[in-house]
Amino acid sequence: MRVLAPSEQRFVRHATYTGRSVLVEGELDIAALRSAFDALLRAHPILGCRIGEDAAGAGHLLRPAGSAVGAWVRAGDTATVRLPGESLDPSAQLAYLDVVSEDSRARVTLYAHHSVADAGHCVALLARLWDRYTDEVSGVANDVAPQSYPRPLEWYAARHGIPRSAVSGLEAASRPLAQPPVLPPDPPTPAPAALARPERTILEPEATARIVELGRRHSVTVNGLITAALLRAYAGEAEPDDSAPLRCVYPVDMRSRLNPPIAAAEGTNMAGLAAFAADVTSATDVIELARRISARLRHDLAEGIVQQSVLHFPEFFGPSAIHSLAGHIAVTNTGRVPRFRTPPGLALTDYEIVYLSAHPRLSAGPSAAVTFLVYTFADRLCVGVLGGGPLADRLPSAVGRELATLAAVSIDV
């Protein structure tokens, strides 16, 4: 069908699937859920497509071949997220549904290949799955009309006449590469699939509301506040007795910033990248740091820098890279998770983001020092910690302390 764009190619090497896992309380109609997932595959044909790699390792989006793989259902422990009993295979299908049942509870995890579905797209798919399930059990499900294939941000940038500028917007977080990256050869025996389930810090609704009000009172974004708190948490563990020169990179969803706006399921990977750098200590004033983060983002958006950052991705990712982002702090804030529609007697009581590498491989070099995953579900702010190297065991506690401190800051101005 087409060669994947640079924003999509980043997730080919490890066959990265992003998972949205929900804990379901109540009686789940398995037959209706199977039917709902089948309908989701019909409604979004790209999920039934495949990804193949050429001799150079470049990913190609391929048309479906063979019958679709339906939902997997098994009994088990719903308290955790584990590898599915079956294998996810991008050469066969790009979305899978894993269901684990236990008495009156179930864990339902929707996996979508990151090359064709970013955070916004995944949430839209999950919402449509539960919409369809609710219609199925209510007896009002109708035929589905297939949607058109979504496009990457590069395609929309060209369509909207967004030019590539001289700056990427990532200069503050990058370093020049001494030599082009060399991809290590694949091992003789492929590595087994690997699942990453970030350890989370979850605030109560009252603490979450206080942080939102703190931002409102000080005229600073919640994203800026949370990012500042996370940088303080990392700095306090990395350099407890000194300041830490931190480089932060975070995605910015461009869907709502294009005119007309792009629907969630109309884009594959729609995030530009923004960067911020500062010397940070655990004593750095969180409000002032948040203001600096927010001001930098406002500037880069107003100048169109973030919007065209995707056109620089070949300079940072893949075989043509000339800059490295290794060692940066990644903060991915996907915002408020919508309330999913469910039938009476059924409730989704938890929501997690997980990542599954269907065929892990050696990387060309180091990347993020840590990734923080930020979202709000059921009025509770959640922060997951992914990676962290030697600080991995300590960072979740540090994040919890910083968020508690942030929620306790006086809102008087």
Secondary structure, 3 states (H helix, E strand, C coil): CEECCHHHHCCCCCCEEEEEEEEEECCCCHHHHHHHHHHHHHHCHHHHCEEEECCCCCEEEECCCCCCCCCEEEECCCCCCCCCCCCCCCCCCCEEEEEEEECCEEEEEEEEECCCCCHHHHHHHHHHHHHHHHHHHHCCCCCCCCCCCCECHHHHHHHCCCCCCCCCCCHHHCEECCCCCCCCCCCCCCCCCEEECCEEEECCHHHHHHHHHHHHHCCCCHHHHHHHHHHHHHHHHHCCCCCEEEEEEEEEECHHHCCCCCCHHHECCCEEEEEEEEEECCCCCHHHHHHHHHHHHHHHHHCCHHHHHHHHHHHCCCCCCCEECCCCEEEEEEEECCCCCCCCCCEEEEEEEEEEECCCCCCCCCCCCEEEEEEEECCEEEEEEEECHHHCCCHHHHHHHHHHHHHHCCCCC
